[in-house]
Amino acid sequence: MGDMPRVEDRCPPRDHTLYRQLWELGDDTANSVAELKCRIVNSGGNILWYLEGVTSDLPKPDLLHTMQIGMLKHLLGWLQDFLKQHKRLKLFNNIWLSVPAYLDMRKPKCAYEEDSQ
């Protein structure tokens, strides 16, 4: 996976209270906008700056899980198109319906995809 980054190479923790204060002063001084840019923060307002607590502690979706769902949906769509093109969807559905139950996975009760041809 690689070496851990050095402490001086890491980004400093985000201070959303400071960002909100600098943004609110933005119309009064050009220094506040420059300070936001120096901290690599968009000079537009952000609703998260007004939340109580630490925003990095907010629940976040598991990115790997989200990517796997998207990739699986894409691959299964590709598989359906492939099976339809080669006229094997009916055979696939027969095999799909013959899969027995295993542990906590139930036996399929209906065809994976109805052949629309």
N, C-alpha and C positions, 0 to 999 in steps of 0.2 A: 504494500500500500504506500510505501514511501516514508520518509522521515517526517517527524512532526515539525511544523514551522517554528522558527525561533520566535521568542516572545516579541522582539522588536519588529518582526515582519507581520505580526497579526494586526488586524484592524482593531482600533480602540473600541470599547463598548459604546453602543449608541445611547445618547442622552436626549430622549425625546422632549423632555421639559425644556432643555436649553434650545433645541431646534424650534419649539413653539415660540419661545421668548424672542429668539432672533428673527423669526418670521413676522411676528407681530410688530417688531421694530423696523422691519424692512422698508416701510414707506418713509420712515424718519431718517434713517442713515443708510448710506451705501455700504458701510462696514459690515452691517449684519448680513447683507446678501453675499458679500465677499467671504464672510466667515462660513456661511452655509456651503458655498461652493468649495471652499478650502476643505471642509469636512465631507465633501462628496455627497451633499444632500441637495435634492431638488429644491429650488427656492419657492416653489408653490406650496400651499398649505397641505397638511395631511391630517385626516381625521384621527389617526392613531396617536397623534401628539396630545390629544385631549383625554385619552383614557387614563384611568387610575391604574397603577401597577406597572409591571414590566411587560412591554409588548412582546418581547422575545419568549415570554412564558405562555403566550396564547397558543391554543391548540393549532397544530399544522397538519395537513394531510401527509401521509407517508408517501413521499414522491416515488419511491421504488414501486410500491403497491399500485399507485396511480398509473405509472408507466406500464406496468405489467398488464393491467386491465385494458389500457388502450392498445397495446401490442397484441394481446390475445384477441380482442375484437377485430382488429385489422387482419390477423392471420386466419381467423375463422371465416371472415368474409372472403378472403382470397381463396381459402379451401373450398368454400361453396361454389364460387365462380369456376374454379378449376374442375371440380367434380361435374358441374353442369355442362361445361364445355366438352368434357370427355365422356359424357353420358354415363357417369358412374354414381350419380347421386342416389339412385334407388338402391344400388348395392350397398353404399355407405349407410343409408338409413336402415337397411336390414341388419347390418353388422351392429350398428348403434343400438338397435332395439334388442339385440341378442346379448348385450353386455350384462352380466349378472350383477346383483347388488354386492358391494364389498365394504366391509366395516361400516362407516357412517354415510357412504354414498348409495343412494337408492337406485334401483333399476329404472332406466328410462321407460316412460309410459307412452311417449309419442315420438314420431320421427323427428330427427334433428332439424330437417328443413324439408318442406313439401316441395316436390318437383313441380314447377310451374310450366313445364314444357308439354 
